[in-house]
Amino acid sequence: MVRINVEDQKDTVWKLNGIKPFNEEMTFYYDESGNCRKFYLTDNGFNDPEAIKGDFVLAGIAHNGKSYEIDLVSLHEALEYKEGQKELKFKHLYHNSADFVSFMGGVKERQNF
């Protein structure tokens, strides 16, 4: 787990952009998405010349405060998380929806926790 001094980051943003920092206490959980599997430099440039053109998205969730109690068994059941599954991807949640918008419309119906 990487810990970042948020106050230093807020001060930098304020100084560079004039965006006033907020003081709410929050916890963020995030992951990158849309990036190539492995990206590294070689003697001739990048291992995949097309990788530099790809999208990189940092996505996640946040909640107020420092901690949040969660019932992992119920969460895994609600997400239909399979034993041995290494990570949760959107394709595991898609439930044969026609597109993302229709998926989001059906989320409320599938919630059971």
MOPAC internal coordinates of N, CA, C and O (Angstrom, degrees):
PM7 1SCF
backbone

  N    0.0000 0     0.00 0     0.00 0    0    0    0
  C    1.4569 1     0.00 0     0.00 0    1    0    0
  C    1.5241 1   108.09 1     0.00 0    2    1    0
  O    1.2310 1   121.17 1   -45.87 1    3    2    1
  N    1.3014 1   115.36 1   134.13 1    3    2    1
  C    1.4596 1   121.48 1   178.36 1    5    3    2
  C    1.5173 1   108.69 1   -96.94 1    6    5    3
  O    1.2310 1   120.64 1   -49.45 1    7    6    5
  N    1.2943 1   116.37 1   130.55 1    7    6    5
  C    1.4652 1   120.91 1   176.22 1    9    7    6
  C    1.5214 1   108.66 1  -110.86 1   10    9    7
  O    1.2310 1   120.97 1   -48.72 1   11   10    9
  N    1.3109 1   115.76 1   131.28 1   11   10    9
  C    1.4555 1   122.02 1  -177.26 1   13   11   10
  C    1.5197 1   108.57 1  -120.17 1   14   13   11
  O    1.2310 1   120.86 1   -44.30 1   15   14   13
  N    1.3277 1   115.96 1   135.70 1   15   14   13
  C    1.4553 1   120.09 1   175.06 1   17   15   14
  C    1.5314 1   107.69 1   -74.50 1   18   17   15
  O    1.2310 1   121.11 1   -78.49 1   19   18   17
  N    1.3109 1   115.48 1   101.51 1   19   18   17
  C    1.4568 1   121.83 1  -174.96 1   21   19   18
  C    1.5249 1   111.45 1   -63.93 1   22   21   19
  O    1.2310 1   120.31 1   145.41 1   23   22   21
  N    1.3105 1   117.01 1   -34.59 1   23   22   21
  C    1.4677 1   119.53 1  -178.75 1   25   23   22
  C    1.5296 1   110.75 1   -61.04 1   26   25   23
  O    1.2310 1   120.22 1   139.57 1   27   26   25
  N    1.3313 1   117.19 1   -40.43 1   27   26   25
  C    1.4712 1   119.82 1   177.25 1   29   27   26
  C    1.5246 1   110.38 1   -62.72 1   30   29   27
  O    1.2310 1   120.44 1   138.33 1   31   30   29
  N    1.3287 1   116.76 1   -41.67 1   31   30   29
  C    1.4623 1   121.23 1   179.82 1   33   31   30
  C    1.5282 1   110.87 1   -65.16 1   34   33   31
  O    1.2310 1   120.73 1   136.35 1   35   34   33
  N    1.3289 1   116.21 1   -43.65 1   35   34   33
  C    1.4739 1   119.93 1   179.33 1   37   35   34
  C    1.5249 1   110.72 1   -62.27 1   38   37   35
  O    1.2310 1   120.29 1   137.78 1   39   38   37
  N    1.3184 1   117.04 1   -42.22 1   39   38   37
  C    1.4621 1   120.47 1   179.53 1   41   39   38
  C    1.5211 1   111.12 1   -63.15 1   42   41   39
  O    1.2310 1   120.41 1   140.06 1   43   42   41
  N    1.3288 1   116.82 1   -39.94 1   43   42   41
  C    1.4672 1   121.00 1   179.64 1   45   43   42
  C    1.5236 1   110.59 1   -64.31 1   46   45   43
  O    1.2310 1   120.12 1   134.18 1   47   46   45
  N    1.3204 1   117.39 1   -45.82 1   47   46   45
  C    1.4688 1   121.20 1   179.02 1   49   47   46
  C    1.5256 1   109.60 1   -61.18 1   50   49   47
  O    1.2310 1   120.17 1   135.58 1   51   50   49
  N    1.3037 1   117.28 1   -44.42 1   51   50   49
  C    1.4658 1   122.26 1   179.50 1   53   51   50
  C    1.5295 1   110.43 1   -59.12 1   54   53   51
  O    1.2310 1   120.58 1   132.14 1   55   54   53
  N    1.3218 1   116.50 1   -47.86 1   55   54   53
  C    1.4608 1   120.76 1  -177.90 1   57   55   54
  C    1.5265 1   112.52 1   -67.08 1   58   57   55
  O    1.2310 1   120.05 1   139.82 1   59   58   57
  N    1.3163 1   117.51 1   -40.18 1   59   58   57
  C    1.4622 1   120.83 1  -176.42 1   61   59   58
  C    1.5229 1   113.67 1   -79.70 1   62   61   59
  O    1.2310 1   120.50 1   145.50 1   63   62   61
  N    1.3323 1   116.66 1   -34.50 1   63   62   61
  C    1.4634 1   119.90 1  -170.86 1   65   63   62
  C    1.5193 1   115.48 1  -121.88 1   66   65   63
  O    1.2310 1   120.51 1   170.21 1   67   66   65
  N    1.2999 1   116.63 1    -9.79 1   67   66   65
  C    1.4577 1   119.14 1  -178.00 1   69   67   66
  C    1.5205 1   113.17 1    71.66 1   70   69   67
  O    1.2310 1   119.85 1  -160.92 1   71   70   69
  N    1.3377 1   117.89 1    19.08 1   71   70   69
  C    1.4645 1   121.66 1   177.89 1   73   71   70
  C    1.5156 1   108.44 1   -88.20 1   74   73   71
  O    1.2310 1   121.10 1   -62.56 1   75   74   73
  N    1.3119 1   115.50 1   117.44 1   75   74   73
  C    1.4611 1   120.19 1  -175.90 1   77   75   74
  C    1.5343 1   110.55 1   -66.36 1   78   77   75
  O    1.2310 1   120.05 1   -51.52 1   79   78   77
  N    1.3281 1   117.51 1   128.48 1   79   78   77
  C    1.4701 1   120.27 1  -179.83 1   81   79   78
  C    1.5255 1   112.10 1   -71.58 1   82   81   79
  O    1.2310 1   121.19 1   -26.19 1   83   82   81
  N    1.3283 1   115.33 1   153.81 1   83   82   81
  C    1.4616 1   120.01 1   175.31 1   85   83   82
  C    1.5216 1   108.42 1  -102.78 1   86   85   83
  O    1.2310 1   120.14 1   -17.47 1   87   86   85
  N    1.3043 1   117.33 1   162.53 1   87   86   85
  C    1.4586 1   121.08 1  -175.47 1   89   87   86
  C    1.5211 1   113.52 1  -117.38 1   90   89   87
  O    1.2310 1   119.83 1  -168.00 1   91   90   89
  N    1.3406 1   117.92 1    12.00 1   91   90   89
  C    1.4547 1   120.06 1   177.43 1   93   91   90
  C    1.5195 1   109.44 1   -67.07 1   94   93   91
  O    1.2310 1   120.80 1   -38.90 1   95   94   93
  N    1.3255 1   116.07 1   141.10 1   95   94   93
  C    1.4552 1   120.69 1   176.55 1   97   95   94
  C    1.5230 1   108.48 1   -89.61 1   98   97   95
  O    1.2310 1   120.78 1   -58.03 1   99   98   97
  N    1.3438 1   116.12 1   121.97 1   99   98   97
  C    1.4627 1   121.18 1  -177.13 1  101   99   98
  C    1.5219 1   109.51 1  -139.15 1  102  101   99
  O    1.2310 1   121.19 1   -21.31 1  103  102  101
  N    1.3225 1   115.33 1   158.69 1  103  102  101
  C    1.4639 1   122.55 1   173.91 1  105  103  102
  C    1.5172 1   107.46 1  -119.85 1  106  105  103
  O    1.2310 1   120.76 1   -48.79 1  107  106  105
  N    1.3255 1   116.16 1   131.21 1  107  106  105
  C    1.4589 1   122.71 1  -178.66 1  109  107  106
  C    1.5268 1   109.92 1  -113.56 1  110  109  107
  O    1.2310 1   121.09 1   -40.66 1  111  110  109
  N    1.3112 1   115.53 1   139.34 1  111  110  109
  C    1.4627 1   123.08 1   171.86 1  113  111  110
  C    1.5173 1   105.73 1  -123.72 1  114  113  111
  O    1.2310 1   120.25 1   -54.15 1  115  114  113
  N    1.3129 1   117.12 1   125.85 1  115  114  113
  C    1.4555 1   118.07 1  -175.28 1  117  115  114
  C    1.5233 1   111.27 1  -144.65 1  118  117  115
  O    1.2310 1   121.84 1   -14.58 1  119  118  117
  N    1.3118 1   114.08 1   165.42 1  119  118  117
  C    1.4569 1   122.07 1   179.33 1  121  119  118
  C    1.5166 1   106.88 1  -152.51 1  122  121  119
  O    1.2310 1   120.94 1   -26.73 1  123  122  121
  N    1.3129 1   115.81 1   153.27 1  123  122  121
  C    1.4584 1   119.23 1   176.79 1  125  123  122
  C    1.5163 1   109.42 1   -86.44 1  126  125  123
  O    1.2310 1   121.38 1   -24.92 1  127  126  125
  N    1.2988 1   114.97 1   155.08 1  127  126  125
  C    1.4531 1   120.47 1  -177.36 1  129  127  126
  C    1.5228 1   108.83 1  -146.12 1  130  129  127
  O    1.2310 1   120.42 1   -28.14 1  131  130  129
  N    1.3081 1   116.81 1   151.86 1  131  130  129
  C    1.4579 1   120.27 1   174.60 1  133  131  130
  C    1.5154 1   114.05 1    78.32 1  134  133  131
  O    1.2310 1   119.66 1  -170.23 1  135  134  133
  N    1.3144 1   118.25 1     9.77 1  135  134  133
  C    1.4504 1   119.79 1  -179.45 1  137  135  134
  C    1.5293 1   110.13 1  -100.83 1  138  137  135
  O    1.2310 1   120.93 1   -18.14 1  139  138  137
  N    1.3129 1   115.83 1   161.86 1  139  138  137
  C    1.4649 1   118.91 1   178.82 1  141  139  138
  C    1.5301 1   109.06 1   -67.70 1  142  141  139
  O    1.2310 1   120.39 1   -23.42 1  143  142  141
  N    1.3009 1   116.87 1   156.58 1  143  142  141
  C    1.4724 1   121.68 1  -176.48 1  145  143  142
  C    1.5165 1   112.09 1   -58.39 1  146  145  143
  O    1.2310 1   120.53 1   125.86 1  147  146  145
  N    1.3126 1   116.60 1   -54.14 1  147  146  145
  C    1.4608 1   120.55 1  -179.62 1  149  147  146
  C    1.5141 1   107.90 1  -135.43 1  150  149  147
  O    1.2310 1   120.91 1   -53.09 1  151  150  149
  N    1.2954 1   115.86 1   126.91 1  151  150  149
  C    1.4549 1   121.99 1  -177.28 1  153  151  150
  C    1.5198 1   107.35 1  -126.89 1  154  153  151
  O    1.2310 1   120.20 1   -57.68 1  155  154  153
  N    1.3061 1   117.23 1   122.32 1  155  154  153
  C    1.4534 1   119.48 1   179.66 1  157  155  154
  C    1.5215 1   110.19 1  -151.08 1  158  157  155
  O    1.2310 1   121.49 1   -16.75 1  159  158  157
  N    1.3127 1   114.75 1   163.25 1  159  158  157
  C    1.4622 1   121.73 1   179.19 1  161  159  158
  C    1.5157 1   109.42 1   -87.32 1  162  161  159
  O    1.2310 1   121.14 1   -36.10 1  163  162  161
  N    1.3256 1   115.43 1   143.90 1  163  162  161
  C    1.4642 1   121.82 1   174.05 1  165  163  162
  C    1.5244 1   107.69 1  -120.72 1  166  165  163
  O    1.2310 1   120.61 1    -1.59 1  167  166  165
  N    1.3137 1   116.43 1   178.41 1  167  166  165
  C    1.4745 1   119.96 1   176.72 1  169  167  166
  C    1.5252 1   111.68 1   -63.45 1  170  169  167
  O    1.2310 1   120.70 1   158.03 1  171  170  169
  N    1.3466 1   116.28 1   -21.97 1  171  170  169
  C    1.4637 1   121.19 1  -177.15 1  173  171  170
  C    1.5295 1   113.30 1  -107.05 1  174  173  171
  O    1.2310 1   119.43 1  -171.25 1  175  174  173
  N    1.3062 1   118.68 1     8.75 1  175  174  173
  C    1.4681 1   121.59 1  -178.54 1  177  175  174
  C    1.5186 1   110.67 1   128.83 1  178  177  175
  O    1.2310 1   120.50 1    54.23 1  179  178  177
  N    1.3386 1   116.65 1  -125.77 1  179  178  177
  C    1.4579 1   122.05 1  -179.72 1  181  179  178
  C    1.5236 1   110.61 1  -101.95 1  182  181  179
  O    1.2310 1   120.44 1   -23.92 1  183  182  181
  N    1.3169 1   116.77 1   156.08 1  183  182  181
  C    1.4622 1   120.34 1   177.66 1  185  183  182
  C    1.5265 1   111.43 1   -66.73 1  186  185  183
  O    1.2310 1   119.76 1   152.83 1  187  186  185
  N    1.3072 1   118.06 1   -27.17 1  187  186  185
  C    1.4603 1   122.31 1   178.77 1  189  187  186
  C    1.5222 1   107.83 1  -137.48 1  190  189  187
  O    1.2310 1   119.68 1   -76.07 1  191  190  189
  N    1.3384 1   118.22 1   103.93 1  191  190  189
  C    1.4679 1   120.90 1  -176.70 1  193  191  190
  C    1.5291 1   113.40 1   -58.19 1  194  193  191
  O    1.2310 1   119.79 1   153.36 1  195  194  193
  N    1.3252 1   118.00 1   -26.64 1  195  194  193
  C    1.4580 1   121.23 1  -179.61 1  197  195  194
  C    1.5287 1   112.14 1   -79.21 1  198  197  195
  O    1.2310 1   119.98 1   159.20 1  199  198  197
  N    1.3426 1   117.65 1   -20.80 1  199  198  197
  C    1.4584 1   121.31 1  -175.52 1  201  199  198
  C    1.5261 1   112.32 1   -61.82 1  202  201  199
  O    1.2310 1   120.56 1   145.56 1  203  202  201
  N    1.3253 1   116.54 1   -34.44 1  203  202  201
  C    1.4676 1   120.11 1  -178.55 1  205  203  202
  C    1.5269 1   111.46 1   -66.62 1  206  205  203
  O    1.2310 1   120.12 1   158.84 1  207  206  205
  N    1.3341 1   117.37 1   -21.16 1  207  206  205
  C    1.4613 1   121.85 1  -179.33 1  209  207  206
  C    1.5260 1   112.11 1   -87.67 1  210  209  207
  O    1.2310 1   120.47 1   167.44 1  211  210  209
  N    1.3135 1   116.70 1   -12.56 1  211  210  209
  C    1.4611 1   120.71 1  -175.02 1  213  211  210
  C    1.5146 1   113.49 1   -73.64 1  214  213  211
  O    1.2310 1   121.66 1   -12.76 1  215  214  213
  N    1.3186 1   114.43 1   167.24 1  215  214  213
  C    1.4587 1   120.77 1   177.57 1  217  215  214
  C    1.5088 1   110.29 1   -80.20 1  218  217  215
  O    1.2310 1   121.03 1   -31.27 1  219  218  217
  N    1.2945 1   115.63 1   148.73 1  219  218  217
  C    1.4532 1   122.05 1   171.80 1  221  219  218
  C    1.5185 1   106.42 1  -131.46 1  222  221  219
  O    1.2310 1   120.43 1   -56.65 1  223  222  221
  N    1.3018 1   116.79 1   123.35 1  223  222  221
  C    1.4521 1   121.18 1  -176.80 1  225  223  222
  C    1.5157 1   108.77 1  -125.21 1  226  225  223
  O    1.2310 1   120.69 1   -48.33 1  227  226  225
  N    1.2990 1   116.29 1   131.67 1  227  226  225
  C    1.4526 1   121.28 1   173.17 1  229  227  226
  C    1.5224 1   105.97 1  -103.67 1  230  229  227
  O    1.2310 1   120.95 1   -62.94 1  231  230  229
  N    1.3277 1   115.78 1   117.06 1  231  230  229
  C    1.4620 1   120.71 1  -175.82 1  233  231  230
  C    1.5191 1   109.12 1  -127.51 1  234  233  231
  O    1.2310 1   120.73 1   -20.71 1  235  234  233
  N    1.3054 1   116.22 1   159.29 1  235  234  233
  C    1.4555 1   118.77 1   177.81 1  237  235  234
  C    1.5046 1   112.72 1   174.49 1  238  237  235
  O    1.2310 1   122.06 1    14.96 1  239  238  237
  N    1.3011 1   113.67 1  -165.04 1  239  238  237
  C    1.4584 1   121.06 1   178.11 1  241  239  238
  C    1.5232 1   108.62 1  -132.95 1  242  241  239
  O    1.2310 1   120.83 1   -17.08 1  243  242  241
  N    1.3095 1   116.02 1   162.92 1  243  242  241
  C    1.4605 1   121.63 1   179.07 1  245  243  242
  C    1.5188 1   108.75 1  -145.04 1  246  245  243
  O    1.2310 1   121.31 1   -23.45 1  247  246  245
  N    1.3101 1   115.10 1   156.55 1  247  246  245
  C    1.4646 1   119.52 1   173.72 1  249  247  246
  C    1.5230 1   108.74 1  -143.42 1  250  249  247
  O    1.2310 1   121.02 1   -22.13 1  251  250  249
  N    1.3004 1   115.66 1   157.87 1  251  250  249
  C    1.4532 1   121.13 1   177.97 1  253  251  250
  C    1.5176 1   110.18 1   -67.93 1  254  253  251
  O    1.2310 1   120.42 1   -36.82 1  255  254  253
  N    1.3176 1   116.81 1   143.18 1  255  254  253
  C    1.4544 1   121.69 1   175.26 1  257  255  254
  C    1.5191 1   113.51 1    88.47 1  258  257  255
  O    1.2310 1   122.13 1     3.08 1  259  258  257
  N    1.3458 1   113.52 1  -176.92 1  259  258  257
  C    1.4599 1   120.14 1  -175.75 1  261  259  258
  C    1.5154 1   114.00 1   -90.82 1  262  261  259
  O    1.2310 1   119.72 1   148.46 1  263  262  261
  N    1.3052 1   118.15 1   -31.54 1  263  262  261
  C    1.4592 1   118.53 1  -176.20 1  265  263  262
  C    1.5168 1   110.34 1  -137.74 1  266  265  263
  O    1.2310 1   121.89 1   -19.53 1  267  266  265
  N    1.3144 1   113.99 1   160.47 1  267  266  265
  C    1.4490 1   120.18 1  -179.66 1  269  267  266
  C    1.5153 1   106.95 1  -147.89 1  270  269  267
  O    1.2310 1   120.47 1   -62.53 1  271  270  269
  N    1.3094 1   116.70 1   117.47 1  271  270  269
  C    1.4580 1   120.75 1   179.56 1  273  271  270
  C    1.5215 1   108.97 1   -74.10 1  274  273  271
  O    1.2310 1   120.52 1   -44.49 1  275  274  273
  N    1.3178 1   116.61 1   135.51 1  275  274  273
  C    1.4509 1   120.11 1  -177.44 1  277  275  274
  C    1.5268 1   109.48 1  -139.23 1  278  277  275
  O    1.2310 1   120.99 1   -40.27 1  279  278  277
  N    1.2912 1   115.71 1   139.73 1  279  278  277
  C    1.4595 1   122.80 1   176.26 1  281  279  278
  C    1.5211 1   107.06 1   -90.58 1  282  281  279
  O    1.2310 1   120.61 1   -82.83 1  283  282  281
  N    1.3464 1   116.44 1    97.17 1  283  282  281
  C    1.4642 1   120.72 1  -174.59 1  285  283  282
  C    1.5208 1   113.03 1   -63.57 1  286  285  283
  O    1.2310 1   119.92 1   145.35 1  287  286  285
  N    1.3197 1   117.76 1   -34.65 1  287  286  285
  C    1.4608 1   119.87 1   179.23 1  289  287  286
  C    1.5264 1   110.07 1   -62.07 1  290  289  287
  O    1.2310 1   120.46 1   132.95 1  291  290  289
  N    1.3338 1   116.73 1   -47.05 1  291  290  289
  C    1.4715 1   120.52 1   178.98 1  293  291  290
  C    1.5229 1   111.39 1   -65.40 1  294  293  291
  O    1.2310 1   120.25 1   141.54 1  295  294  293
  N    1.3269 1   117.13 1   -38.46 1  295  294  293
  C    1.4574 1   120.92 1   178.52 1  297  295  294
  C    1.5244 1   110.21 1   -63.42 1  298  297  295
  O    1.2310 1   120.29 1   133.31 1  299  298  297
  N    1.3287 1   117.05 1   -46.69 1  299  298  297
  C    1.4678 1   120.15 1   178.94 1  301  299  298
  C    1.5199 1   111.08 1   -61.17 1  302  301  299
  O    1.2310 1   120.24 1   139.94 1  303  302  301
  N    1.3174 1   117.15 1   -40.06 1  303  302  301
  C    1.4671 1   120.46 1   178.03 1  305  303  302
  C    1.5296 1   110.85 1   -64.25 1  306  305  303
  O    1.2310 1   120.51 1   134.60 1  307  306  305
  N    1.3166 1   116.63 1   -45.40 1  307  306  305
  C    1.4652 1   120.75 1  -178.53 1  309  307  306
  C    1.5246 1   111.50 1   -63.65 1  310  309  307
  O    1.2310 1   120.54 1   145.88 1  311  310  309
  N    1.3260 1   116.58 1   -34.12 1  311  310  309
  C    1.4653 1   121.01 1  -179.46 1  313  311  310
  C    1.5280 1   112.53 1   -90.39 1  314  313  311
  O    1.2310 1   120.78 1  -178.93 1  315  314  313
  N    1.3360 1   116.11 1     1.07 1  315  314  313
  C    1.4656 1   121.88 1  -177.10 1  317  315  314
  C    1.5221 1   110.66 1    52.32 1  318  317  315
  O    1.2310 1   121.46 1  -136.85 1  319  318  317
  N    1.3118 1   114.81 1    43.15 1  319  318  317
  C    1.4601 1   122.99 1  -179.83 1  321  319  318
  C    1.5193 1   109.06 1   -72.88 1  322  321  319
  O    1.2310 1   120.37 1   -55.31 1  323  322  321
  N    1.3247 1   116.90 1   124.69 1  323  322  321
  C    1.4576 1   122.46 1  -175.88 1  325  323  322
  C    1.5272 1   110.55 1   -89.25 1  326  325  323
  O    1.2310 1   120.51 1   -40.09 1  327  326  325
  N    1.3315 1   116.63 1   139.91 1  327  326  325
  C    1.4612 1   120.93 1   177.20 1  329  327  326
  C    1.5254 1   109.26 1   -59.04 1  330  329  327
  O    1.2310 1   120.52 1   -44.51 1  331  330  329
  N    1.3112 1   116.61 1   135.49 1  331  330  329
  C    1.4532 1   121.46 1  -179.32 1  333  331  330
  C    1.5190 1   113.91 1    88.64 1  334  333  331
  O    1.2310 1   120.40 1   169.18 1  335  334  333
  N    1.3217 1   116.83 1   -10.82 1  335  334  333
  C    1.4652 1   121.27 1   178.43 1  337  335  334
  C    1.5266 1   107.35 1   -66.68 1  338  337  335
  O    1.2310 1   119.90 1   -51.77 1  339  338  337
  N    1.3257 1   117.79 1   128.23 1  339  338  337
  C    1.4602 1   120.95 1  -174.85 1  341  339  338
  C    1.5181 1   113.53 1   -77.49 1  342  341  339
  O    1.2310 1   120.61 1   146.34 1  343  342  341
  N    1.3210 1   116.43 1   -33.66 1  343  342  341
  C    1.4620 1   119.86 1   179.77 1  345  343  342
  C    1.5128 1   109.59 1  -154.54 1  346  345  343
  O    1.2310 1   121.21 1   -16.09 1  347  346  345
  N    1.3084 1   115.30 1   163.91 1  347  346  345
  C    1.4519 1   121.43 1  -179.17 1  349  347  346
  C    1.5251 1   108.48 1  -100.07 1  350  349  347
  O    1.2310 1   120.63 1   -56.23 1  351  350  349
  N    1.2965 1   116.40 1   123.77 1  351  350  349
  C    1.4627 1   121.81 1   179.44 1  353  351  350
  C    1.5167 1   108.46 1  -119.51 1  354  353  351
  O    1.2310 1   121.07 1   -20.43 1  355  354  353
  N    1.3331 1   115.56 1   159.57 1  355  354  353
  C    1.4540 1   119.84 1  -179.14 1  357  355  354
  C    1.5253 1   111.53 1   -57.48 1  358  357  355
  O    1.2310 1   120.31 1   142.24 1  359  358  357
  N    1.3278 1   117.02 1   -37.76 1  359  358  357
  C    1.4643 1   119.49 1  -178.82 1  361  359  358
  C    1.5268 1   111.73 1   -60.03 1  362  361  359
  O    1.2310 1   120.13 1   155.24 1  363  362  361
  N    1.3444 1   117.36 1   -24.76 1  363  362  361
  C    1.4617 1   120.45 1   177.35 1  365  363  362
  C    1.5294 1   111.77 1   -75.75 1  366  365  363
  O    1.2310 1   120.39 1   159.97 1  367  366  365
  N    1.3172 1   116.87 1   -20.03 1  367  366  365
  C    1.4632 1   121.77 1  -177.01 1  369  367  366
  C    1.5263 1   112.92 1  -102.82 1  370  369  367
  O    1.2310 1   120.01 1   166.53 1  371  370  369
  N    1.2936 1   117.59 1   -13.47 1  371  370  369
  C    1.4610 1   123.99 1  -167.66 1  373  371  370
  C    1.5263 1   113.55 1   -57.43 1  374  373  371
  O    1.2310 1   119.41 1   147.42 1  375  374  373
  N    1.3247 1   118.73 1   -32.58 1  375  374  373
  C    1.4708 1   123.86 1   176.93 1  377  375  374
  C    1.5219 1   113.08 1    51.31 1  378  377  375
  O    1.2310 1   120.69 1  -140.41 1  379  378  377
  N    1.3213 1   116.28 1    39.59 1  379  378  377
  C    1.4673 1   122.58 1   175.92 1  381  379  378
  C    1.5223 1   113.98 1    59.91 1  382  381  379
  O    1.2310 1   120.04 1  -154.93 1  383  382  381
  N    1.3115 1   117.53 1    25.07 1  383  382  381
  C    1.4596 1   119.88 1   175.25 1  385  383  382
  C    1.5224 1   108.95 1   -67.40 1  386  385  383
  O    1.2310 1   120.53 1   -28.43 1  387  386  385
  N    1.3156 1   116.58 1   151.57 1  387  386  385
  C    1.4643 1   121.07 1  -178.98 1  389  387  386
  C    1.5324 1   111.76 1   -66.63 1  390  389  387
  O    1.2310 1   120.56 1   146.11 1  391  390  389
  N    1.3400 1   116.54 1   -33.89 1  391  390  389
  C    1.4574 1   121.01 1  -179.28 1  393  391  390
  C    1.5304 1   108.10 1  -161.89 1  394  393  391
  O    1.2310 1   120.96 1    -0.31 1  395  394  393
  N    1.3337 1   115.77 1   179.69 1  395  394  393
  C    1.4655 1   120.68 1  -176.59 1  397  395  394
  C    1.5249 1   111.78 1   -62.00 1  398  397  395
  O    1.2310 1   120.19 1   139.12 1  399  398  397
  N    1.3260 1   117.24 1   -40.88 1  399  398  397
  C    1.4686 1   120.88 1  -178.46 1  401  399  398
  C    1.5279 1   110.38 1   -62.78 1  402  401  399
  O    1.2310 1   119.99 1   135.48 1  403  402  401
  N    1.3300 1   117.63 1   -44.52 1  403  402  401
  C    1.4727 1   118.99 1   178.93 1  405  403  402
  C    1.5243 1   110.69 1   -68.54 1  406  405  403
  O    1.2310 1   120.21 1   146.55 1  407  406  405
  N    1.3318 1   117.20 1   -33.45 1  407  406  405
  C    1.4682 1   120.23 1   175.07 1  409  407  406
  C    1.5317 1   109.88 1   -59.80 1  410  409  407
  O    1.2310 1   120.52 1   131.38 1  411  410  409
  N    1.3248 1   116.62 1   -48.62 1  411  410  409
  C    1.4691 1   120.43 1  -178.26 1  413  411  410
  C    1.5231 1   111.05 1   -62.99 1  414  413  411
  O    1.2310 1   119.86 1   146.15 1  415  414  413
  N    1.3192 1   117.88 1   -33.85 1  415  414  413
  C    1.4585 1   120.89 1   177.29 1  417  415  414
  C    1.5126 1   112.35 1   -66.43 1  418  417  415
  O    1.2310 1   120.02 1   152.32 1  419  418  417
  N    1.3321 1   117.58 1   -27.68 1  419  418  417
  C    1.4551 1   121.34 1  -178.95 1  421  419  418
  C    1.5128 1   114.09 1   -91.98 1  422  421  419
  O    1.2310 1   119.73 1   173.40 1  423  422  421
  N    1.3270 1   118.12 1    -6.60 1  423  422  421
  C    1.4627 1   121.07 1  -177.81 1  425  423  422
  C    1.5256 1   111.09 1   -60.22 1  426  425  423
  O    1.2310 1   120.53 1   135.96 1  427  426  425
  N    1.3145 1   116.59 1   -44.04 1  427  426  425
  C    1.4678 1   120.81 1  -177.57 1  429  427  426
  C    1.5306 1   110.68 1   -59.68 1  430  429  427
  O    1.2310 1   120.74 1   142.62 1  431  430  429
  N    1.3211 1   116.19 1   -37.38 1  431  430  429
  C    1.4710 1   120.15 1  -179.17 1  433  431  430
  C    1.5254 1   111.27 1   -69.37 1  434  433  431
  O    1.2310 1   119.55 1   150.94 1  435  434  433
  N    1.3404 1   118.46 1   -29.06 1  435  434  433
  C    1.4568 1   122.24 1  -176.25 1  437  435  434
  C    1.5192 1   113.27 1   -89.06 1  438  437  435
  O    1.2310 1   119.48 1   167.03 1  439  438  437
  N    1.3176 1   118.59 1   -12.97 1  439  438  437
  C    1.4624 1   120.39 1  -177.19 1  441  439  438
  C    1.5134 1   110.09 1   -66.14 1  442  441  439
  O    1.2310 1   121.74 1   -50.47 1  443  442  441
  N    1.3292 1   114.28 1   129.53 1  443  442  441
  C    1.4596 1   117.70 1   177.19 1  445  443  442
  C    1.5211 1   111.90 1  -136.51 1  446  445  443
  O    1.2310 1   120.58 1  -155.44 1  447  446  445
  N    1.3172 1   116.50 1    24.56 1  447  446  445
  C    1.4647 1   119.59 1   174.71 1  449  447  446
  C    1.4933 1   109.70 1  -139.52 1  450  449  447
  O    1.2310 1   120.10 1   180.00 1  451  450  449

